Amino acid sequence: PGALAHMKEVNAPADPIRSNMLTYIQTLAHSKDTAEMEQRRTVLINSVASAIRKIKTIKPYKGDDRYRAATEDLLDKMYAILTEDYGRLVDLKKISEQSYDAMEAYMEARKQANSKLQEARAETAKVEELFAKDYNIRLVENTDELGKKLEKASAAMGHQSKVFLLYFKAYKQEERLIEALDKNDISGIEQNKDALQDFAQEGLEKLASVSPLDGDDSLIQASRQLLEFYKKEANESDLFLDLALKKDRLDRAKQSIDSMDPARRTKDQIDSFNKLVNDYNALAQRSNALNSELNRSRKVLIDRWNRTSDVFLSRHVPK
């Protein structure tokens, strides 16, 4: 058998692994189900281990072990990346929604794992090219098709991560503002609305320097709309702060008037308290209307982001 037959023998157990690896990367991009991700990873790990055992039994071609050894090395690295790097992703994914830092850590770990995989594949591709050249084997153009697909997938996921994190920072800050509103925490409302304003503005400024991927700016536009919403929400939260201050004042006034003997309450005291009640109720109506409007807008924009993200990844992560 010639050198080409040797390459085919080596590729026989390795090629399915390369394809399955791309499928796994696609799952990472599209799936939010950690159980599905873990199941696919486990199956792939077992497949890689089996392929390594098979390749170890293949003899060198006329003493030349370069291609077999390089392919075995690639699979060894794939095994390590799957068990260690992608293994950490499962745990990071589970807690990624808890904070911006946790999400950033997950996105960075995913990026690093994809980069390691690309580097390992590129090293093997160089050996393959030299081996083929030495034995006058003409490699067809699609030999490195998987590598190109992995590069495209990694670029698409990197772009999505970068844009997503710019809006997610404001998203998590809004959660803290809503928590302060629920507790009627006056200082918390003031601090968190100001922070939301800052994060939204920061996100918009950073977003302006992000380039579209292959001319596709859909994620950038969807993130910009969300960040503009958060900026508007922060500005309009002055009304919620006014309501919290009014409620605090009303609670203190009620406590004071309730502590008095009803017979000793003056008309001015009663009129003043009733005015506070009326003012609070009027402000509460305006606040409820604004809250309903913000809830509707938020849902529309987040749903739009999620749909845009799904379409973006479907378009740019090769099948």
C-alpha positions in Angstrom: 0.0 0.0 0.0 1.2 3.5 -0.8 1.4 6.7 1.3 -2.2 7.7 0.3 -3.5 4.4 1.6 -1.6 5.0 4.8 -3.3 8.4 5.2 -6.7 6.9 4.5 -6.1 4.2 7.1 -5.1 6.9 9.7 -8.1 9.0 8.7 -10.6 6.2 9.0 -11.0 6.4 12.8 -10.1 10.1 13.0 -12.5 11.7 10.4 -15.7 10.9 12.3 -14.2 12.4 15.4 -13.5 15.7 13.5 -17.1 15.8 12.2 -18.5 15.0 15.6 -16.4 17.7 17.2 -17.9 20.2 14.9 -21.4 19.0 15.9 -20.4 19.4 19.6 -19.3 23.0 18.9 -22.6 23.6 17.2 -24.4 22.3 20.3 -22.3 24.7 22.5 -23.4 27.6 20.2 -27.1 26.8 20.0 -28.2 24.7 23.1 -29.1 26.2 26.5 -29.5 22.6 27.8 -26.5 21.7 29.9 -27.7 18.1 30.1 -27.6 17.8 26.3 -24.2 19.4 26.2 -22.8 17.0 28.8 -24.3 14.0 27.1 -22.8 14.9 23.7 -19.4 15.6 25.4 -19.4 12.2 27.2 -20.2 10.4 23.9 -17.5 12.3 22.1 -14.9 11.6 24.8 -15.6 7.9 24.5 -15.4 8.1 20.7 -12.0 9.9 20.8 -10.6 7.3 23.3 -11.7 4.5 20.9 -10.1 6.3 17.9 -6.8 6.8 19.7 -6.6 3.1 20.5 -7.2 2.2 16.8 -4.6 4.7 15.6 -2.0 3.4 18.0 -2.1 0.0 16.2 -1.4 1.5 12.7 2.2 1.0 11.5 4.3 3.9 10.1 4.6 4.1 6.3 8.1 2.9 5.4 9.3 4.0 8.8 7.7 7.5 8.4 5.4 7.9 11.4 4.8 11.6 11.0 1.2 11.6 9.9 0.0 8.8 12.2 1.8 10.4 15.2 0.4 13.9 14.3 -3.1 12.5 14.1 -2.8 10.7 17.4 -1.4 13.9 18.9 -4.4 15.8 17.7 -6.8 13.2 19.2 -4.9 13.3 22.5 -5.3 17.0 22.6 -9.0 16.8 21.7 -9.4 14.3 24.5 -7.7 16.7 27.0 -9.7 19.7 25.7 -13.0 17.7 26.0 -12.3 16.4 29.5 -10.7 19.5 31.0 -11.5 22.7 29.1 -15.0 21.8 27.9 -15.6 19.9 31.1 -15.2 23.2 33.0 -17.7 24.8 30.7 -20.5 22.6 32.0 -20.0 23.9 35.5 -19.4 27.5 34.4 -22.6 27.4 32.3 -24.7 26.3 35.3 -23.8 29.5 37.2 -23.2 31.8 34.2 -26.6 33.7 34.7 -25.8 34.6 38.3 -23.6 37.6 37.6 -21.7 39.4 34.9 -18.4 38.1 36.1 -19.7 34.5 36.0 -21.0 35.0 32.4 -17.8 36.6 31.3 -15.8 33.7 32.8 -18.0 31.2 30.9 -17.6 33.1 27.6 -13.9 33.4 28.0 -13.5 29.7 28.9 -15.5 28.8 25.8 -13.3 31.0 23.7 -10.1 29.6 25.1 -11.3 26.0 24.5 -12.3 26.7 20.9 -8.9 28.4 20.4 -7.0 25.4 21.7 -8.9 23.2 19.4 -8.1 25.4 16.4 -4.4 25.5 17.2 -4.3 21.7 17.6 -6.0 21.2 14.2 -3.7 23.7 12.5 -0.6 21.9 13.7 -1.9 18.6 12.3 -2.8 20.2 9.1 0.8 21.4 8.6 2.1 17.9 9.1 -0.5 16.5 6.7 0.5 19.0 4.0 4.2 18.2 4.4 3.6 14.5 4.4 1.5 14.7 1.3 4.1 16.9 -0.5 6.9 14.5 0.3 5.0 11.6 -1.3 3.6 13.6 -4.2 0.0 13.3 -2.9 -2.3 16.1 -4.1 -4.7 17.1 -1.3 -8.2 18.0 -2.5 -9.3 21.5 -1.5 -11.9 20.2 1.0 -9.3 18.3 3.0 -9.3 21.1 5.6 -13.0 21.9 5.3 -13.5 21.0 8.9 -10.8 23.4 10.0 -12.4 26.2 8.0 -15.8 25.4 9.6 -14.3 25.4 13.1 -12.7 28.8 12.4 -16.1 30.2 11.2 -17.9 28.7 14.2 -15.3 30.1 16.6 -15.5 33.6 15.0 -19.3 33.6 15.1 -19.4 32.5 18.8 -16.7 35.1 19.6 -18.7 37.9 18.0 -21.9 36.8 19.7 -20.1 36.6 23.1 -18.5 40.0 22.7 -21.8 41.7 21.8 -23.8 39.8 24.4 -21.6 40.7 27.3 -22.0 44.4 26.5 -25.7 44.2 27.1 -25.6 41.5 29.8 -23.7 43.8 32.1 -26.6 46.3 32.0 -29.1 43.4 32.2 -27.7 42.3 35.6 -27.5 45.8 36.8 -31.2 46.3 36.0 -31.9 43.2 38.2 -30.3 45.0 41.2 -32.4 48.1 40.5 -35.6 46.1 40.4 -34.6 44.3 43.7 -34.1 47.8 45.3 -37.5 48.9 44.0 -39.2 45.8 45.4 -37.7 46.6 48.8 -38.5 50.3 48.6 -34.8 50.8 49.3 -34.4 54.6 48.6 -30.6 54.7 48.6 -30.4 51.4 46.7 -32.8 52.8 44.0 -30.7 55.9 43.6 -27.4 54.1 43.5 -28.6 51.3 41.1 -30.4 53.6 38.7 -27.2 55.7 38.4 -25.1 52.5 37.8 -27.6 51.3 35.2 -27.3 54.6 33.4 -23.4 54.3 33.5 -23.4 50.7 32.3 -25.8 51.3 29.5 -23.8 54.3 28.3 -20.6 52.3 28.6 -22.1 49.5 26.6 -23.3 51.8 23.8 -19.8 53.4 23.5 -18.1 50.0 23.3 -20.7 48.7 20.9 -19.8 51.5 18.5 -16.4 50.1 18.0 -17.6 46.5 17.3 -17.5 45.6 13.6 -20.2 43.4 12.0 -19.3 39.8 11.2 -19.2 39.3 7.5 -21.4 42.4 7.1 -24.0 41.1 9.6 -24.7 43.7 12.2 -28.0 42.2 13.5 -26.6 41.4 17.0 -25.1 44.8 17.2 -28.5 46.4 16.4 -30.4 44.2 18.8 -27.9 45.0 21.6 -28.0 48.7 20.9 -31.8 48.7 21.2 -31.6 47.0 24.6 -28.9 49.3 25.9 -30.9 52.3 24.8 -33.9 50.9 26.6 -31.8 50.4 29.8 -30.6 54.0 29.5 -34.1 55.3 29.1 -35.3 53.1 32.1 -32.5 54.5 34.3 -33.6 58.1 33.4 -37.3 57.3 34.0 -36.6 55.6 37.3 -36.6 59.1 38.9 -40.4 58.5 39.1 -39.9 55.3 41.0 -37.5 57.1 43.4 -40.1 59.9 43.9 -42.7 57.2 44.7 -40.3 55.5 47.2 -39.6 58.9 48.9 -43.4 59.7 49.0 -44.2 56.3 50.5 -41.5 56.7 53.2 -43.0 60.1 54.0 -46.5 58.7 54.0 -45.5 55.8 56.3 -44.0 58.1 58.8 -47.0 60.4 58.7 -49.4 57.5 59.2 -47.3 56.2 62.1 -47.5 59.7 63.7 -51.2 60.2 63.2 -52.1 56.7 64.3 -50.2 57.3 67.5 -52.5 60.3 68.3 -55.8 60.2 70.1 -58.4 60.6 67.2 -60.2 63.2 69.3 -57.0 65.4 69.4 -56.3 65.3 65.7 -56.7 68.8 64.1 -58.3 69.4 60.8 -55.0 70.7 59.4 -53.3 67.4 60.4 -56.1 65.3 58.8 -56.1 67.4 55.7 -52.3 67.2 55.4 -52.4 63.5 55.8 -55.2 63.0 53.2 -53.2 65.2 50.8 -50.2 62.9 51.2 -52.4 59.9 50.5 -53.9 61.5 47.4 -50.5 62.6 46.1 -49.1 59.1 46.7 -52.0 57.4 45.0 -51.7 59.7 41.9 -47.9 59.0 41.8 -48.5 55.3 42.2 -50.9 55.3 39.2 -48.2 57.0 37.0 -45.6 54.6 38.4 -47.7 51.6 37.6 -48.3 52.8 34.1 -44.6 53.4 33.5 -43.7 50.0 35.0 -46.2 48.2 32.6 -44.7 50.1 29.7 -41.2 49.2 30.7 -42.2 45.5 31.2 -43.7 45.3 27.7 -40.7 47.0 26.0 -38.2 44.8 27.9 -39.9 41.6 26.9 -40.1 42.6 23.3 -36.5 43.6 23.1 -35.1 40.6 25.0 -37.2 38.2 22.9 -35.9 40.0 19.8 -32.3 39.6 21.0 -32.8 35.9 21.6 -34.4 35.4 18.2 -31.6 37.4 16.5 -28.9 35.5 18.3 -30.4 32.1 17.3 -30.7 33.3 13.6 -27.2 34.7 13.7 -25.6 31.5 15.0 -27.6 29.4 12.6 -26.4 31.6 9.7 -22.7 31.8 10.7 -22.0 28.5 12.5 -21.5 26.0 9.7 -23.6 22.8 9.6 
